[in-house]
């Protein structure tokens, strides 16, 4: 049956009045304003519609709800959760209503780094757990959906468990269910600027990792392996933080709460090991070597204690203090110690560059740490100047630039030192070769002297005895002396002369130009004595003392001797003229007035002239034989 219009209007007015009175009573009791989810367009914060408190982690919110004392949110959303409250459950409540004629739903988003989110509907002093509706994928698990029927109102209680990180901020929002995908994309894009900066730094680290690892593979230098591991650890830390930035997934929470500090600490350990090798600190800078060792010990101890408190303890304040102490130790003790020591050794350019790099790192690390301590920085900080990671990366970038300058200078200095070392080794090797050659030469000279002495003492005395015996025999026989006795005497004289010439050439005491000239003069006069040829010889008045080794001296003398022999046998000359000159070369000109040599009609089996050419070629000299009113032989030997 259809209700009359007047009755329908009366019923509607009564319902509206009843709803308004109920709404006013609830509002007066909770002293909180109601958030109308039917008017939610995109996303709004609950800063004015929220109360909060904390509950120990092992307590049940449903059991102790009636005993909890809530406080107004105030400026809670603008500051981080204190260390003592991180291990607890954050309990917040807020009033919502739906003035629409249909059921409306919204997504509740408390902020980042909440590992567990549970929503309850307050019904007096009791709580009713609202079912969890998983939205659009793994990255939206940090959002909790709830709905209200038409013209309904209630108090929502949220229980939040927090990750063990200092970046926890309770900043709840209600998001229109249709807008959630766009909101997630917007949240991811809020850190585009710092992400681009981070990827740039990671790119530089990747370049240095490849360069350092290639240097290690090619040269086996351990310090480059340490630097490549340092770059890998810090690059992995920075890249993972940016890649998973503002994602409500477990890996992002694990990186933020544990892995980033461990990667950073391990990276710095490799950096300190690198610095020890790069600066040769053990040998050149013992103080820095001890400082680096102290830093390595502190970092290893911090990693162990940090790991224990993270996985096996619930004392977040202790864990956070370990991280803070480690950063302060590096920032205010280790780095300043390196800077002060470098200033005291300012003449060392490598230390100077390292000092500038560490100074930049110190300044920007302090700025980064101050932003963290003051609670002004977080992953969602939109301004680069409010982001602690930005200042840390600027410090890394400047330190990296000064390191490249130091590396370039060191490589240049090493190249110079290696060149000098190669030259020194080559000089030493040459000196050893010279000493070896000198030793061989001395041994040869000693052997020559020994042989010449033995020939003189043994063969010379024997040949002299033969000659004397032949002379005695000739005197006794007088007119009846056999021809053979005469030949024995002549042969003995000839052999004795040849042996004396050999002994002279072998004796190292005669290895000078002036000695050779004197011997040639004496030999020529004696050779042509009692022959049909008159010998004239011209020698310089003053002859500079120039060494002429035995091989050269012997060969040129044999060439002159062969020329004398040819002149005596074949020239039919009555006179021979010998001119010797000494300047940059030894020049011997031998000219006779005989019939002259016919170079086109030399005996087929004659080897004398061939031997002259061969001997002069061996010792680096020249020979010229020509016919000019007789035969002219020119022998020339350059003198070094």
DRENPA-786825 format. One record per residue (C-alpha): x, y, z; residue in one letter. Coordinates in Angstrom, 3 decimals. Last residue first. Layout:
% residues N
SITE         X         Y         Z  aa
SITE         X         Y         Z   A
...
***
This chain:
% residues 640
SITE         X         Y         Z  aa
SITE   137.157     5.544   -32.390   X
SITE   139.922     5.359   -35.020   X
SITE   138.908     4.692   -38.621   X
SITE   141.264     2.314   -40.509   X
SITE   142.748     3.239   -43.925   X
SITE   145.019     1.157   -46.161   X
SITE   146.218     2.669   -49.463   X
SITE   148.276     0.472   -51.815   X
SITE   150.068     2.120   -54.733   X
SITE   151.754    -0.061   -57.359   X
SITE   154.187     1.353   -59.903   X
SITE   154.093     4.584   -61.792   X
SITE   150.444     4.752   -60.635   X
SITE   148.649     1.364   -60.573   X
SITE   145.936     0.990   -57.942   X
SITE   145.106    -0.790   -54.686   X
SITE   142.508     0.768   -52.350   X
SITE   141.741    -0.765   -48.968   X
SITE   139.096     0.177   -46.402   X
SITE   138.643    -0.421   -42.671   X
SITE   135.918    -1.932   -40.540   X
SITE   138.087    -4.615   -38.881   X
SITE   136.593    -7.474   -40.923   X
SITE   136.618    -5.451   -44.162   X
SITE   140.348    -4.757   -43.798   X
SITE   141.026    -8.476   -43.310   X
SITE   138.936    -9.520   -46.304   X
SITE   140.485    -6.977   -48.665   X
SITE   144.048    -7.917   -47.644   X
SITE   143.176   -11.646   -47.825   X
SITE   141.876   -11.219   -51.367   X
SITE   145.141    -9.460   -52.290   X
SITE   147.216   -12.374   -50.964   X
SITE   145.006   -15.214   -52.195   X
SITE   146.651   -16.120   -55.484   X
SITE   145.139   -19.184   -57.130   X
SITE   143.973   -17.561   -60.313   X
SITE   147.070   -15.316   -60.647   X
SITE   145.996   -11.721   -61.159   X
SITE   145.565   -10.427   -64.700   X
SITE   142.851    -7.790   -64.504   X
SITE   144.373    -6.076   -61.489   X
SITE   147.695    -5.680   -63.294   X
SITE   150.010    -4.395   -60.606   X
SITE   152.781    -1.958   -61.309   X
SITE   156.136    -2.490   -63.030   X
SITE   158.045    -1.174   -60.027   X
SITE   158.372     2.254   -58.475   X
SITE   156.749     1.299   -55.151   X
SITE   154.008     3.003   -53.102   X
SITE   152.668     2.055   -49.622   X
SITE   150.172     4.544   -48.126   X
SITE   149.073     3.843   -44.518   X
SITE   146.209     5.849   -42.978   X
SITE   145.154     5.529   -39.354   X
SITE   141.913     7.423   -38.864   X
SITE   140.630    10.505   -37.112   X
SITE   144.170    11.793   -37.330   X
SITE   147.234     9.534   -37.811   X
SITE   149.444     9.477   -40.887   X
SITE   151.873     6.822   -42.189   X
SITE   153.749     7.155   -45.518   X
SITE   155.776     4.200   -46.860   X
SITE   157.954     4.524   -49.969   X
SITE   159.399     1.569   -51.862   X
SITE   162.422     1.751   -54.145   X
SITE   164.144    -0.494   -56.681   X
SITE   160.966    -2.144   -57.848   X
SITE   160.734    -5.464   -59.629   X
SITE   157.095    -5.471   -58.304   X
SITE   156.561    -9.267   -57.993   X
SITE   158.341   -10.811   -55.012   X
SITE   159.467    -7.864   -52.876   X
SITE   156.359    -5.785   -53.547   X
SITE   154.069    -8.746   -52.878   X
SITE   155.826    -9.466   -49.543   X
SITE   155.642    -5.836   -48.446   X
SITE   151.902    -5.786   -49.252   X
SITE   151.400    -9.021   -47.277   X
SITE   153.203    -7.434   -44.303   X
SITE   151.017    -4.333   -44.524   X
SITE   147.853    -6.496   -44.541   X
SITE   149.262    -8.572   -41.667   X
SITE   149.820    -5.352   -39.707   X
SITE   146.251    -4.238   -40.411   X
SITE   144.924    -7.564   -39.162   X
SITE   147.049    -7.698   -35.999   X
SITE   146.243    -4.140   -34.875   X
SITE   142.535    -4.633   -35.468   X
SITE   142.491    -7.880   -33.498   X
SITE   144.768    -6.545   -30.772   X
SITE   142.664    -3.512   -29.918   X
SITE   143.828    -0.065   -30.912   X
SITE   143.809     2.435   -28.067   X
SITE   144.727     5.965   -29.067   X
SITE   147.657     7.913   -27.674   X
SITE   148.199    10.864   -29.965   X
SITE   151.117    10.572   -32.387   X
SITE   153.666    13.389   -32.534   X
SITE   156.337    13.526   -35.248   X
SITE   154.290    11.689   -37.814   X
SITE   155.923     8.828   -39.758   X
SITE   157.659     8.776   -43.175   X
SITE   159.320     5.601   -44.427   X
SITE   161.849     5.062   -47.219   X
SITE   162.875     1.503   -48.132   X
SITE   165.435     0.720   -50.847   X
SITE   164.593    -2.466   -52.691   X
SITE   167.297    -4.864   -53.928   X
SITE   167.174    -6.663   -50.514   X
SITE   169.745    -6.760   -47.664   X
SITE   167.409    -4.747   -45.424   X
SITE   163.864    -4.665   -46.816   X
SITE   162.346    -6.495   -43.836   X
SITE   164.459    -4.727   -41.190   X
SITE   163.413    -1.248   -42.349   X
SITE   159.813    -2.312   -42.716   X
SITE   159.687    -4.032   -39.309   X
SITE   161.048    -0.997   -37.468   X
SITE   158.650     1.409   -39.125   X
SITE   155.696    -0.958   -38.689   X
SITE   156.633    -1.436   -35.021   X
SITE   156.754     2.296   -34.349   X
SITE   153.418     2.872   -36.078   X
SITE   151.807     0.025   -34.118   X
SITE   153.150     1.328   -30.810   X
SITE   151.785     4.807   -31.630   X
SITE   148.386     3.336   -32.432   X
SITE   148.051     1.460   -29.147   X
SITE   147.452    -2.205   -28.206   X
SITE   151.162    -3.085   -27.633   X
SITE   150.747    -4.003   -23.956   X
SITE   148.114    -6.493   -25.062   X
SITE   150.857    -8.838   -26.439   X
SITE   149.350   -10.911   -29.225   X
SITE   150.564    -8.773   -32.104   X
SITE   154.123    -8.625   -30.762   X
SITE   154.243   -12.387   -30.161   X
SITE   153.097   -12.969   -33.732   X
SITE   155.773   -10.620   -35.076   X
SITE   158.411   -12.302   -32.941   X
SITE   157.239   -15.674   -34.238   X
SITE   157.572   -14.485   -37.810   X
SITE   161.111   -13.267   -37.163   X
SITE   162.062   -16.513   -35.418   X
SITE   160.537   -18.557   -38.212   X
SITE   162.557   -16.664   -40.792   X
SITE   165.808   -16.873   -38.829   X
SITE   165.298   -20.607   -38.206   X
SITE   164.489   -21.109   -41.865   X
SITE   167.700   -19.342   -42.861   X
SITE   169.789   -21.407   -40.443   X
SITE   168.141   -24.671   -41.524   X
SITE   168.568   -23.698   -45.177   X
SITE   172.320   -23.100   -44.659   X
SITE   172.665   -26.471   -42.923   X
SITE   170.856   -28.083   -45.843   X
SITE   173.365   -26.595   -48.255   X
SITE   176.125   -28.625   -46.652   X
SITE   179.108   -26.763   -45.122   X
SITE   182.372   -28.015   -46.650   X
SITE   183.954   -24.567   -46.901   X
SITE   183.664   -23.972   -43.122   X
SITE   182.603   -27.222   -41.473   X
SITE   183.119   -26.001   -37.937   X
SITE   181.758   -22.521   -38.585   X
SITE   178.657   -23.884   -40.357   X
SITE   177.939   -26.273   -37.479   X
SITE   178.213   -23.437   -34.979   X
SITE   175.779   -21.373   -37.058   X
SITE   173.322   -24.261   -37.231   X
SITE   173.532   -24.738   -33.456   X
SITE   172.914   -21.029   -32.923   X
SITE   169.828   -21.055   -35.168   X
SITE   168.420   -24.174   -33.525   X
SITE   169.009   -22.675   -30.051   X
SITE   167.256   -19.451   -31.071   X
SITE   164.327   -21.506   -32.310   X
SITE   164.127   -23.308   -28.981   X
SITE   164.456   -20.094   -26.927   X
SITE   161.717   -18.486   -28.951   X
SITE   159.458   -21.541   -28.799   X
SITE   159.562   -21.802   -25.004   X
SITE   160.033   -18.345   -23.493   X
SITE   158.644   -16.188   -26.286   X
SITE   155.891   -18.585   -27.142   X
SITE   154.986   -18.953   -23.476   X
SITE   154.999   -15.173   -23.013   X
SITE   152.850   -14.674   -26.123   X
SITE   150.453   -17.350   -24.916   X
SITE   150.229   -15.830   -21.450   X
SITE   149.790   -12.302   -22.817   X
SITE   147.058   -13.500   -25.148   X
SITE   145.350   -15.364   -22.306   X
SITE   145.532   -12.271   -20.106   X
SITE   144.106   -10.201   -22.919   X
SITE   141.335   -12.719   -23.485   X
SITE   140.538   -12.760   -19.782   X
SITE   140.556    -8.990   -19.747   X
SITE   138.229    -8.949   -22.729   X
SITE   135.931   -11.483   -21.106   X
SITE   135.890    -9.421   -17.896   X
SITE   135.299    -6.279   -19.909   X
SITE   132.473    -7.967   -21.759   X
SITE   130.947    -9.020   -18.431   X
SITE   131.473    -5.569   -16.959   X
SITE   129.902    -4.030   -20.039   X
SITE   126.986    -6.444   -19.810   X
SITE   126.623    -5.653   -16.115   X
SITE   126.718    -1.947   -16.910   X
SITE   124.092    -2.468   -19.612   X
SITE   121.942    -4.358   -17.135   X
SITE   122.380    -1.623   -14.549   X
SITE   121.516     1.011   -17.126   X
SITE   118.447    -0.976   -18.166   X
SITE   117.442    -1.378   -14.539   X
SITE   117.846     2.359   -13.926   X
SITE   115.942     3.217   -17.098   X
SITE   113.156     0.843   -16.110   X
SITE   113.095     2.360   -12.634   X
SITE   112.946     5.866   -14.053   X
SITE   110.073     4.862   -16.321   X
SITE   108.340     3.148   -13.402   X
SITE   108.786     6.265   -11.291   X
SITE   107.357     8.469   -14.044   X
SITE   104.431     6.094   -14.565   X
SITE   103.908     5.888   -10.811   X
SITE   103.746     9.677   -10.636   X
SITE   101.184     9.801   -13.442   X
SITE    99.188     7.006   -11.843   X
SITE    99.314     8.792    -8.491   X
SITE    98.179    12.084   -10.018   X
SITE    95.295    10.401   -11.852   X
SITE    94.305     8.519    -8.708   X
SITE    94.379    11.712    -6.639   X
SITE    92.199    13.509    -9.222   X
SITE    89.840    10.529    -9.334   X
SITE    89.672    10.583    -5.525   X
SITE    88.855    14.281    -5.616   X
SITE    85.906    13.544    -7.915   X
SITE    84.692    10.616    -5.771   X
SITE    84.792    12.736    -2.621   X
SITE    82.714    15.343    -4.437   X
SITE    80.167    12.736    -5.545   X
SITE    80.006    11.037    -2.153   X
SITE    79.412    14.379    -0.422   X
SITE    76.661    15.239    -2.931   X
SITE    75.202    11.769    -2.319   X
SITE    75.020    12.371     1.433   X
SITE    73.413    15.752     0.832   X
SITE    70.717    14.206    -1.380   X
SITE    70.141    11.304     1.012   X
SITE    69.228    13.727     3.790   X
SITE    66.353    15.156     1.756   X
SITE    65.050    18.584     2.730   X
SITE    67.206    20.440     0.199   X
SITE    66.072    18.026    -2.503   X
SITE    62.492    19.139    -1.914   X
SITE    59.814    16.457    -2.127   X
SITE    60.622    14.665     1.117   X
SITE    58.765    11.371     0.775   X
SITE    61.725     9.257     1.726   X
SITE    62.238    11.304     4.837   X
SITE    63.968    14.387     6.042   X
SITE    63.180    17.040     8.592   X
SITE    63.257    14.755    11.627   X
SITE    65.858    16.913    13.343   X
SITE    68.141    13.922    13.767   X
SITE    67.811    12.899    10.098   X
SITE    68.328    16.438     8.802   X
SITE    71.362    16.774    11.078   X
SITE    72.788    13.521     9.736   X
SITE    72.613    14.760     6.139   X
SITE    74.186    18.114     7.013   X
SITE    76.965    16.330     8.899   X
SITE    77.490    13.990     5.951   X
SITE    77.696    17.019     3.645   X
SITE    80.474    18.653     5.634   X
SITE    82.431    15.442     6.265   X
SITE    82.278    14.223     2.657   X
SITE    83.555    17.581     1.446   X
SITE    86.405    17.394     3.987   X
SITE    87.142    13.786     3.045   X
SITE    87.561    14.752    -0.605   X
SITE    89.735    17.731     0.270   X
SITE    91.894    15.578     2.540   X
SITE    92.256    12.846    -0.107   X
SITE    93.449    15.494    -2.570   X
SITE    96.048    16.734    -0.081   X
SITE    97.078    13.210     0.843   X
SITE    97.861    12.562    -2.835   X
SITE    99.714    15.866    -3.070   X
SITE   102.054    15.137    -0.166   X
SITE   103.286    18.597     0.817   X
SITE   100.260    18.974     3.091   X
SITE   101.535    16.421     5.587   X
SITE   100.091    18.171     8.647   X
SITE    96.982    18.940     6.607   X
SITE    96.687    15.249     5.709   X
SITE    96.888    14.252     9.374   X
SITE    94.137    16.731    10.256   X
SITE    91.914    15.512     7.394   X
SITE    92.402    11.830     8.208   X
SITE    91.634    12.457    11.877   X
SITE    88.600    14.550    10.866   X
SITE    87.272    11.551     8.842   X
SITE    87.718     9.020    11.636   X
SITE    86.460    11.058    14.588   X
SITE    83.462    13.276    13.767   X
SITE    81.932    11.659    10.697   X
SITE    83.045     8.049    11.045   X
SITE    82.453     7.937    14.778   X
SITE    79.223     9.900    14.387   X
SITE    77.966     7.407    11.815   X
SITE    78.868     4.468    14.037   X
SITE    77.301     6.106    17.098   X
SITE    74.067     6.761    15.178   X
SITE    73.854     3.160    13.944   X
SITE    74.532     1.744    17.402   X
SITE    72.121     4.270    18.937   X
SITE    69.397     3.117    16.541   X
SITE    69.853    -0.486    17.634   X
SITE    69.861     0.456    21.292   X
SITE    66.696     2.555    20.859   X
SITE    65.098    -0.291    18.890   X
SITE    65.291    -2.654    21.831   X
SITE    63.277    -5.618    20.581   X
SITE    66.127    -8.042    20.148   X
SITE    67.094   -11.078    18.078   X
SITE    66.919    -9.966    14.454   X
SITE    67.653    -6.257    14.659   X
SITE    69.608    -6.205    17.923   X
SITE    71.889    -9.024    16.766   X
SITE    72.427    -7.526    13.319   X
SITE    73.297    -4.106    14.725   X
SITE    75.717    -5.680    17.228   X
SITE    77.536    -7.588    14.442   X
SITE    77.534    -4.652    12.017   X
SITE    78.738    -2.283    14.742   X
SITE    81.625    -4.577    15.690   X
SITE    82.725    -4.800    12.047   X
SITE    82.484    -1.017    11.701   X
SITE    84.426    -0.316    14.894   X
SITE    87.197    -2.757    13.939   X
SITE    87.491    -1.285    10.435   X
SITE    87.640     2.261    11.820   X
SITE    90.369     1.302    14.285   X
SITE    92.352    -0.272    11.441   X
SITE    91.977     2.904     9.397   X
SITE    93.264     4.992    12.290   X
SITE    96.200     2.610    12.795   X
SITE    97.177     2.869     9.113   X
SITE    96.717     6.627     9.261   X
SITE    99.292     6.797    12.045   X
SITE   101.687     4.460    10.210   X
SITE   101.769     6.718     7.097   X
SITE   104.523     5.643     4.682   X
SITE   104.997     1.926     5.386   X
SITE   101.613     0.723     6.648   X
SITE    99.836     3.556     4.833   X
SITE   100.823     2.517     1.314   X
SITE    98.432     5.334     0.330   X
SITE    96.413     3.131    -2.047   X
SITE    96.840     0.023     0.105   X
SITE    95.582     1.526     3.353   X
SITE    93.025     3.579     1.445   X
SITE    91.608     0.434    -0.178   X
SITE    91.237    -1.280     3.177   X
SITE    89.402     1.829     4.420   X
SITE    87.146     1.753     1.344   X
SITE    86.477    -1.968     1.820   X
SITE    85.326    -1.225     5.381   X
SITE    83.290     1.722     4.047   X
SITE    81.413    -0.633     1.700   X
SITE    80.740    -3.077     4.536   X
SITE    79.285    -0.204     6.583   X
SITE    77.095     1.086     3.724   X
SITE    75.823    -2.380     2.891   X
SITE    75.014    -3.033     6.562   X
SITE    73.295     0.334     7.020   X
SITE    71.214    -0.106     3.850   X
SITE    70.272    -3.710     4.730   X
SITE    68.625    -3.193     8.095   X
SITE    65.525    -0.998     8.506   X
SITE    65.372     0.715     5.131   X
SITE    66.393    -2.309     3.070   X
SITE    64.046    -4.595     4.999   X
SITE    61.151    -2.132     4.598   X
SITE    61.779    -1.870     0.862   X
SITE    61.949    -5.669     0.609   X
SITE    58.644    -6.049     2.481   X
SITE    56.576    -3.898     0.133   X
SITE    54.958    -0.484     0.546   X
SITE    56.973     1.188    -2.191   X
SITE    58.007     4.789    -1.543   X
SITE    61.589     4.141    -2.723   X
SITE    62.147     0.614    -4.037   X
SITE    64.478     1.687    -6.876   X
SITE    65.841     4.597    -4.875   X
SITE    66.864     2.606    -1.821   X
SITE    68.050    -0.319    -3.966   X
SITE    70.252     1.962    -6.093   X
SITE    71.841     3.696    -3.104   X
SITE    72.712     0.486    -1.248   X
SITE    73.849    -1.373    -4.372   X
SITE    76.064     1.576    -5.342   X
SITE    77.510     1.715    -1.845   X
SITE    78.329    -2.010    -1.874   X
SITE    79.552    -2.112    -5.500   X
SITE    81.707     0.992    -5.125   X
SITE    83.416    -0.433    -2.066   X
SITE    83.857    -3.797    -3.801   X
SITE    85.480    -2.029    -6.779   X
SITE    87.671    -0.077    -4.382   X
SITE    88.855    -3.222    -2.608   X
SITE    89.668    -4.915    -5.932   X
SITE    91.539    -1.777    -6.971   X
SITE    93.602    -1.900    -3.763   X
SITE    94.608    -5.489    -4.471   X
SITE    96.625    -4.572    -7.556   X
SITE    96.709    -7.655    -9.818   X
SITE    97.623    -5.555   -12.845   X
SITE    95.200    -6.657   -15.577   X
SITE    92.465    -8.178   -13.403   X
SITE    92.756    -5.494   -10.721   X
SITE    92.759    -2.671   -13.260   X
SITE    89.681    -4.231   -14.928   X
SITE    88.002    -4.393   -11.510   X
SITE    88.829    -0.765   -10.822   X
SITE    87.580     0.459   -14.210   X
SITE    84.382    -1.606   -14.021   X
SITE    83.665    -0.473   -10.455   X
SITE    84.502     3.136   -11.359   X
SITE    81.965     3.160   -14.183   X
SITE    79.395     1.494   -11.938   X
SITE    80.036     4.068    -9.207   X
SITE    79.509     6.873   -11.714   X
SITE    76.239     5.286   -12.802   X
SITE    75.188     4.884    -9.178   X
SITE    75.807     8.622    -8.628   X
SITE    73.608     9.419   -11.623   X
SITE    70.969     6.941   -10.439   X
SITE    70.906     8.683    -7.065   X
SITE    70.447    12.123    -8.601   X
SITE    67.625    10.804   -10.745   X
SITE    66.032     9.244    -7.673   X
SITE    66.423    12.496    -5.729   X
SITE    64.486    14.343    -8.432   X
SITE    61.853    11.666    -8.994   X
SITE    60.972    11.426    -5.304   X
SITE    57.259    12.283    -5.505   X
SITE    56.813     9.932    -8.463   X
SITE    56.144     6.801    -6.427   X
SITE    53.480     8.582    -4.390   X
SITE    51.768     9.777    -7.585   X
SITE    51.731     6.248    -9.008   X
SITE    50.169     4.982    -5.776   X
SITE    47.592     7.791    -5.901   X
SITE    46.668     6.957    -9.501   X
SITE    46.022     3.342    -8.523   X
SITE    44.062     4.469    -5.402   X
SITE    41.719     7.000    -7.094   X
SITE    38.733     4.727    -7.482   X
SITE    38.844     3.708    -3.835   X
SITE    39.011     7.319    -2.692   X
SITE    41.908     7.636    -0.299   X
SITE    41.849     8.254     3.443   X
SITE    45.200     9.324     4.799   X
SITE    47.281     8.514     7.855   X
SITE    50.650    10.210     8.585   X
SITE    52.298     8.278    11.395   X
SITE    55.993     8.756    10.660   X
SITE    58.555     5.951    10.925   X
SITE    61.905     6.972     9.405   X
SITE    63.969     5.883    12.432   X
SITE    63.639     2.258    11.405   X
SITE    62.559    -0.962    13.063   X
SITE    59.368    -1.515    11.057   X
SITE    56.142    -0.488    12.757   X
SITE    53.067    -2.378    13.869   X
SITE    49.849    -0.400    13.403   X
SITE    46.446    -0.973    15.046   X
SITE    43.723     1.238    13.576   X
SITE    40.501     2.083    15.397   X
SITE    37.564     3.365    13.331   X
SITE    34.733     5.192    15.106   X
SITE    31.366     4.978    13.399   X
SITE    28.792     6.709    11.219   X
SITE    26.036     5.484     8.925   X
SITE    23.762     7.300     6.518   X
SITE    24.366     4.741     3.774   X
SITE    26.508     1.784     4.786   X
SITE    30.166     2.311     5.594   X
SITE    33.245     0.853     3.899   X
SITE    36.793    -0.311     4.710   X
SITE    39.959    -0.881     2.677   X
SITE    43.485    -1.114     4.085   X
SITE    46.570     0.149     2.161   X
SITE    50.140    -1.050     2.786   X
SITE    49.456    -4.082     0.604   X
SITE    49.310    -1.754    -2.408   X
SITE    52.700    -2.654    -3.854   X
SITE    51.770    -6.344    -3.913   X
SITE    48.814    -5.773    -6.234   X
SITE    45.550    -3.895    -6.772   X
SITE    43.689    -4.043    -3.473   X
SITE    43.777    -6.650    -0.721   X
SITE    40.580    -6.439     1.351   X
SITE    41.078    -7.108     5.048   X
SITE    37.906    -7.799     7.078   X
SITE    37.107    -5.361     9.891   X
SITE    37.784    -6.541    13.414   X
SITE    35.038    -5.515    15.870   X
SITE    36.139    -3.590    18.909   X
SITE    34.505    -3.253    22.317   X
SITE    33.995    -0.307    24.636   X
SITE    31.046     1.067    22.688   X
SITE    31.133    -0.538    19.265   X
SITE    34.427     0.551    17.802   X
SITE    35.086    -0.751    14.293   X
SITE    38.508    -2.243    13.926   X
SITE    41.279    -1.871    11.330   X
SITE    44.504    -3.892    11.216   X
SITE    47.773    -2.830     9.574   X
SITE    51.008    -4.825     9.962   X
SITE    54.522    -4.074     8.704   X
SITE    54.156    -0.298     8.857   X
SITE    57.169     1.269     7.147   X
SITE    55.331     3.945     5.179   X
SITE    52.199     5.955     5.900   X
SITE    48.854     5.177     7.550   X
SITE    46.913     4.513     4.296   X
SITE    43.186     3.773     4.736   X
SITE    41.331     3.041     1.531   X
SITE    37.764     4.267     1.135   X
SITE    34.268     2.765     0.829   X
SITE    30.763     4.135     0.333   X
SITE    27.353     2.459     0.717   X
SITE    24.523     4.369    -0.892   X
SITE    22.293     7.306     0.131   X
SITE    25.287     9.418     1.008   X
SITE    25.900    10.906     4.437   X
SITE    28.654     8.388     5.251   X
SITE    30.467     8.959     8.512   X
SITE    33.948     8.645     9.904   X
SITE    35.435     9.144    13.338   X
SITE    39.146     8.559    14.039   X
SITE    41.255     6.229    16.103   X
SITE    44.946     5.559    16.351   X
SITE    46.850     2.782    18.083   X
SITE    50.604     2.536    17.407   X
SITE    51.885    -0.835    18.514   X
SITE    55.221    -0.786    20.282   X
SITE    58.774    -1.474    19.074   X
SITE    58.988     2.046    17.526   X
SITE    57.697     3.794    20.664   X
SITE    61.004     4.060    22.575   X
SITE    62.793     5.404    19.495   X
SITE    60.313     8.242    19.042   X
SITE    57.920     8.252    16.073   X
SITE    58.902    10.878    13.542   X
SITE    57.464    14.373    13.383   X
SITE    54.975    16.182    11.176   X
SITE    52.081    13.749    11.635   X
SITE    52.196    14.046    15.403   X
SITE    51.621    17.812    15.242   X
SITE    48.355    17.637    17.186   X
SITE    47.159    14.023    17.195   X
SITE    44.999    14.458    20.251   X
SITE    45.778    11.922    22.957   X
SITE    44.146     8.561    23.638   X
SITE    44.119     6.848    27.002   X
SITE    43.661     3.102    26.596   X
SITE    41.747     1.158    29.217   X
SITE    38.677     0.363    27.105   X
SITE    40.910    -0.869    24.308   X
SITE    42.865    -3.295    26.488   X
SITE    41.402    -6.596    25.305   X
SITE    40.747    -5.661    21.673   X
SITE    44.151    -3.970    21.475   X
SITE    45.858    -7.170    22.559   X
SITE    49.195    -6.697    24.306   X
SITE    52.482    -8.265    23.145   X
SITE    53.666    -5.197    21.220   X
SITE    53.085    -2.743    24.048   X
SITE    50.417    -0.163    23.280   X
SITE    50.829     3.395    22.031   X
SITE    48.305     6.213    21.782   X
SITE    46.590     8.228    19.098   X
SITE    43.678    10.539    18.324   X
SITE    42.489    11.545    14.865   X
SITE    40.098    13.807    12.998   X
SITE    42.153    16.958    12.596   X
SITE    45.239    15.288    11.042   X
SITE    43.231    12.747     9.103   X
SITE    44.827    13.463     5.750   X
SITE    42.849    13.644     2.512   X
SITE    42.963    11.734    -0.783   X
SITE    40.960    12.006    -4.031   X
SITE    37.279    12.984    -3.939   X
SITE    36.124    12.102    -0.447   X
SITE    32.619    13.534     0.034   X
SITE    31.048    10.157     0.807   X
SITE    33.851     9.517     3.283   X
SITE    32.552    12.222     5.620   X
SITE    35.227    12.662     8.256   X
SITE    33.703    13.264    11.628   X
SITE    35.113    15.719    14.116   X
SITE    36.463    14.390    17.348   X
SITE    35.396    15.229    20.918   X
SITE    34.478    11.548    21.240   X
SITE    31.432    12.019    23.437   X
SITE    30.253    15.286    21.903   X
SITE    30.607    13.892    18.385   X
SITE    28.674    10.784    19.371   X
SITE    25.840    12.910    20.782   X
SITE    25.790    15.227    17.769   X
SITE    25.650    12.311    15.290   X
SITE    22.772    10.774    17.244   X
SITE    20.869    14.072    17.192   X
SITE    21.476    14.495    13.463   X
SITE    20.416    10.910    12.707   X
SITE    17.205    11.377    14.736   X
SITE    16.395    14.662    13.019   X
SITE    16.949    13.111     9.606   X
SITE    14.773    10.154    10.469   X
SITE    11.971    12.421    11.810   X
SITE    12.075    14.578     8.704   X
SITE    11.842    11.531     6.472   X
SITE     8.919    10.132     8.475   X
SITE     6.988    13.436     8.274   X
SITE     7.546    13.642     4.543   X
SITE     6.285    10.114     4.087   X
SITE     3.226    10.794     6.233   X
SITE     2.364    13.887     4.174   X
SITE     2.830    12.021     0.897   X
SITE     0.439     9.239     1.843   X
SITE     1.970     5.784     2.029   X
SITE     1.356     3.420    -0.883   X
SITE     0.000     0.000     0.000   X
***
